C-alpha cells in the first residue's frame, strides 16, 4: 500500500509500524509534485482519493490515463 500526503511525518504517524506500507510525500497543489502523483498512479492497482473535492480531478486524470479504478470520499 502506498500512502501519500503533503506531510511525511503525518503519514508516518498514521501507518506506525505497519508492514508493506510505503509513505510518500506529495502535494497535489504543487505542480512539480504532479509527476510524483503520475508515477504513484502508474504503480498502483487502485487510487483512493481522500483529497479535498477540488483536487479529485487531478488525481482522476492519472487514474483514467492508466486505466485504474478511482474512489473518492
Beta strands, then each sheet from edge to edge (+ up, - down):
strand 1: 2-5
strand 2: 22-25
strand 3: 46-49
strand 4: 69-72
sheet 1: 1+ 2+
sheet 2: 3+ 4+
end
